[in-house]
Amino acid sequence: MKQLLLLFLCGICPACRGGGGSWNYKSGDEHGPDHWPVECGGEGQSPINIITEETTKETDVEAFEFSDYDQVPLRSVLINNGHSAKLSSEYLSKSMTPRVSGGGLGQSYRFGQVHFHWGDAASLGSEHTVDGAAFALEMHLVHFRDDLEDIGAAVAEGKQDSLAVLGFLFQESETAHPGLDQLLAHFPRIQSAGERLEVPSSALASLIPEQADLSSFWRYEGGLTTPTCNEIVEWTVFKQPLNVSAAQLDQFRSLLTHYGEALVNNFRPTQPLNDRRVRMVQTDSPRWCSVFFPSSALRISCPVTLLGVVSFVIFYQI
């Protein structure tokens, strides 16, 4: 177990491993997906191809509740770890860290990090596919169960519900994604693998457009899509794709791997569903709960907690 945890942490944290990396996405390469650790050969792996006609429809599920997604972190670090671009953030307190609940998750989950997968063309790049079709980009918001300390503790625990990942598919469009622009502006400074940069913090909600439909999504039990592929993830893949412009995709493709090559096609091939069930869930619109009420009427807000108000007053010395 300790060896598996170390391998996983070294995959997501460039500070704990040297250059080169022990795995990559190259088909046929000795370190490619066909030769990933034996743990990546389980029966409940991710990503998957979602066959819409074979999903189970559910409509009696409560809506998602997004808490403190509009909190601005105290510190944010953007990293090119040679496999992806990853953003990690530190918040004022655990109670003011973005959390997600509802949506059939059964637990509350705290935000840990966000990273991306993309291709060298608009016709591929996403990890999950829908009826065999891929998308240009996929964004993963990684959350860990609220009673755990961090993502590392979730991996060490190893339960099926230790992590919850929200997956957003992106289609190439003439319309750019404003939230992505805030990150992409700093990509020239993390072009090489292993580079990290503290960047101006933005609320996590900026990555989710106000018009996004978060009431329709697929849900299944799976695992991490990178070694050691731990089967500890409650996966949510939202049905409606978001927009990303061609220019924005080119900025993702400007990053380099540990081999000095273009960081593209950083997605794992889809894995067998085996005896798992994929649910097509339809809910009401989600609720957005925070000290700062969402600025748009398109987002349904909920009451602010007393703890949130007190924390806000103390921090901002009102």
ChimeraX attribute file (.defattr): number of C-alpha atoms within 10 A of each C-alpha:
attribute: neighborCount
match mode: 1-to-1
recipient: residues
	/A:1	10
	/A:2	8
	/A:3	9
	/A:4	17
	/A:5	19
	/A:6	16
	/A:7	17
	/A:8	19
	/A:9	19
	/A:10	18
	/A:11	21
	/A:12	20
	/A:13	14
	/A:14	20
	/A:15	15
	/A:16	11
	/A:17	17
	/A:18	11
	/A:19	14
	/A:20	14
	/A:21	18
	/A:22	15
	/A:23	18
	/A:24	23
	/A:25	20
	/A:26	15
	/A:27	13
	/A:28	10
	/A:29	12
	/A:30	13
	/A:31	16
	/A:32	15
	/A:33	20
	/A:34	17
	/A:35	15
	/A:36	19
	/A:37	16
	/A:38	11
	/A:39	14
	/A:40	23
	/A:41	14
	/A:42	15
	/A:43	16
	/A:44	24
	/A:45	24
	/A:46	28
	/A:47	23
	/A:48	22
	/A:49	19
	/A:50	22
	/A:51	12
	/A:52	14
	/A:53	9
	/A:54	11
	/A:55	16
	/A:56	13
	/A:57	14
	/A:58	12
	/A:59	11
	/A:60	11
	/A:61	14
	/A:62	18
	/A:63	20
	/A:64	20
	/A:65	20
	/A:66	22
	/A:67	24
	/A:68	25
	/A:69	25
	/A:70	23
	/A:71	20
	/A:72	21
	/A:73	21
	/A:74	13
	/A:75	15
	/A:76	18
	/A:77	16
	/A:78	24
	/A:79	27
	/A:80	27
	/A:81	26
	/A:82	28
	/A:83	28
	/A:84	22
	/A:85	23
	/A:86	18
	/A:87	21
	/A:88	16
	/A:89	22
	/A:90	16
	/A:91	15
	/A:92	15
	/A:93	10
	/A:94	13
	/A:95	15
	/A:96	22
	/A:97	22
	/A:98	25
	/A:99	22
	/A:100	25
	/A:101	21
	/A:102	17
	/A:103	23
	/A:104	16
	/A:105	18
	/A:106	9
	/A:107	16
	/A:108	18
	/A:109	26
	/A:110	26
	/A:111	25
	/A:112	22
	/A:113	20
	/A:114	21
	/A:115	19
	/A:116	22
	/A:117	25
	/A:118	27
	/A:119	24
	/A:120	17
	/A:121	17
	/A:122	20
	/A:123	15
	/A:124	21
	/A:125	26
	/A:126	29
	/A:127	28
	/A:128	26
	/A:129	19
	/A:130	13
	/A:131	11
	/A:132	11
	/A:133	12
	/A:134	21
	/A:135	23
	/A:136	27
	/A:137	31
	/A:138	25
	/A:139	21
	/A:140	20
	/A:141	19
	/A:142	20
	/A:143	26
	/A:144	28
	/A:145	23
	/A:146	20
	/A:147	13
	/A:148	15
	/A:149	12
	/A:150	16
	/A:151	20
	/A:152	16
	/A:153	15
	/A:154	23
	/A:155	24
	/A:156	15
	/A:157	15
	/A:158	17
	/A:159	13
	/A:160	17
	/A:161	22
	/A:162	24
	/A:163	29
	/A:164	29
	/A:165	24
	/A:166	18
	/A:167	23
	/A:168	25
	/A:169	25
	/A:170	23
	/A:171	22
	/A:172	21
	/A:173	15
	/A:174	11
	/A:175	11
	/A:176	17
	/A:177	19
	/A:178	14
	/A:179	16
	/A:180	14
	/A:181	15
	/A:182	16
	/A:183	17
	/A:184	17
	/A:185	12
	/A:186	16
	/A:187	23
	/A:188	12
	/A:189	15
	/A:190	19
	/A:191	24
	/A:192	23
	/A:193	25
	/A:194	21
	/A:195	16
	/A:196	21
	/A:197	15
	/A:198	14
	/A:199	16
	/A:200	15
	/A:201	17
	/A:202	19
	/A:203	16
	/A:204	21
	/A:205	18
	/A:206	15
	/A:207	21
	/A:208	18
	/A:209	13
	/A:210	15
	/A:211	10
	/A:212	15
	/A:213	16
	/A:214	21
	/A:215	18
	/A:216	20
	/A:217	21
	/A:218	21
	/A:219	22
	/A:220	21
	/A:221	20
	/A:222	28
	/A:223	27
	/A:224	21
	/A:225	21
	/A:226	22
	/A:227	23
	/A:228	23
	/A:229	23
	/A:230	25
	/A:231	25
	/A:232	22
	/A:233	29
	/A:234	21
	/A:235	26
	/A:236	25
	/A:237	23
	/A:238	21
	/A:239	19
	/A:240	16
	/A:241	18
	/A:242	24
	/A:243	20
	/A:244	23
	/A:245	17
	/A:246	17
	/A:247	13
	/A:248	16
	/A:249	20
	/A:250	15
	/A:251	16
	/A:252	24
	/A:253	19
	/A:254	16
	/A:255	24
	/A:256	22
	/A:257	23
	/A:258	19
	/A:259	13
	/A:260	13
	/A:261	13
	/A:262	17
	/A:263	27
	/A:264	22
	/A:265	21
	/A:266	22
	/A:267	26
	/A:268	23
	/A:269	19
	/A:270	17
	/A:271	19
	/A:272	15
	/A:273	19
	/A:274	9
	/A:275	8
	/A:276	12
	/A:277	13
	/A:278	20
	/A:279	18
	/A:280	23
	/A:281	24
	/A:282	20
	/A:283	18
	/A:284	15
	/A:285	17
	/A:286	21
	/A:287	18
	/A:288	23
	/A:289	25
	/A:290	22
	/A:291	22
	/A:292	16
	/A:293	16
	/A:294	20
	/A:295	10
	/A:296	10
	/A:297	8
	/A:298	11
	/A:299	17
	/A:300	14
	/A:301	20
	/A:302	16
	/A:303	11
	/A:304	16
	/A:305	11
	/A:306	10
	/A:307	12
	/A:308	16
	/A:309	14
	/A:310	12
	/A:311	16
	/A:312	16
	/A:313	12
	/A:314	9
	/A:315	10
	/A:316	7
	/A:317	7
	/A:318	7
